Amino acid sequence: MFWQQALNGVVIGCVYTLVALGYTMVYGILGIINFAQGEIYMYGAYGAVITLGLTGNLTLSVLVGISLSCVVGVLLERVAFKPLRGLNPLISLISAIGASIFLSSSARFIFGPDERPFPIHFASHMYNFLGVDISDMQLIIIGASLLLITLLYVIVNHTKNGRAMKAVAMDAEAAMLMGIDVDKTYMFTFLIGSALSGVAGILMAIYYNTTYPTMGTLPGLKAFSAAVLGGVGSIPGAVVGGLTLGVAENLGAAYISSGFKDAFAFLALVLVLVIRPSGIMGSKR
C-alpha cells in the first residue's frame, strides 16, 4: 500500500511541479508572485475541452488549450504587472490577487458555473510493476512532466532566451545595458510559465474527467506551497517541492485521514520551513 500511495502522490506531484515552475520562474526573474497561476491552469483546461467538443481533434484541442493559457498569461503580464514595475512589490501582489479573482469570475461568466466532462472518454488500462498498479494516464502525466522539465532545462541553459532570463534574474539593469531586451524577456518568462500551467490543467481535466471555473484555485495554492517548499526562485527546488508535496499529501490521506488530505500538504510545508526557512533547495540569503 505504501508504494502504491507514493506512486499516486508522484503523479499529483508532477502536476504541482508544472504549476510551481511557473511561480518559480516569474518570481526568480521578475521578483513577483503570480497568484493567478491557478487560473491560467484552468483556462488551459477549458480551451482544450471546448475545442475538443467542437472539433473532436485531441491534438488540436491540446494546442489550443496551451495557446489560450499563454495568451492569458501574457495579457496578465502586460495589463496587471507591467504598469507596476519598480513600485512596492506589495502592490504587484495585490494586483495578482485581483487578477486571480477576475479570471475566475470571468470563466464562470463565459463558460458557466457547471462542471464540464472531458468530451472523449479514455479507456484506462492498468499495468502492474512489482506489485504497484499504474494506469496509462498516470504514465502519460509522469512522462509529459519529465519531457517538459527537460525541455525547460534546455531552454534555460542552452538557448539565447534562456541566457537572457538568467542575466535579467541576476541584474535587470546590467542586462539592459548589455543590450538584452528586458521587456521581451519578462514576457517570454510569463509565456513559458503559462504554457506549463496550461499543460497541467489539460492533464488534470483528462485525469479527473471534469472542468469547472474554480478547478485551479486549490492546485494553484498547493503549487505555490511547492515552490516555497523547494525554495522559491529555484527550478530544481520547484521539482523537488512539487513531488514532496504530492507524496506527503497522499501518504497522509492514506495512513491518517483522507478528510485532512489538503491539510497534510500545507503541514509538510510548515515543517520544512521551520527547519529550513529558505526551502529545501533555496539559497540562504
Secondary structure, 3 states (H helix, E strand, C coil): CHHHHHHHHHHHHHHHHHHHHHHHHHHHHHCCCCCCHHHHHHHHHHHHHHHHHHHCCHHHHHHHHHHHHHHHHHHHHHHHHHHHCCCCHHHHHHHHHHHHHHHHHHHHHHHCCCCECCCCCCCCCEEEECCEEEEHHHHHHHHHHHHHHHHHHHHHHHCHHHHHHHHHHHCHHHHHHCCCCHHHHHHHHHHHHHHHHHHHHHHHHHHHCCECCCCCHHHHHHHHHHHHHHCCCCHHHHHHHHHHHHHHHHHHHHHCCHHHHHHHHHHHHHHHHHHCCCCCCCCCC
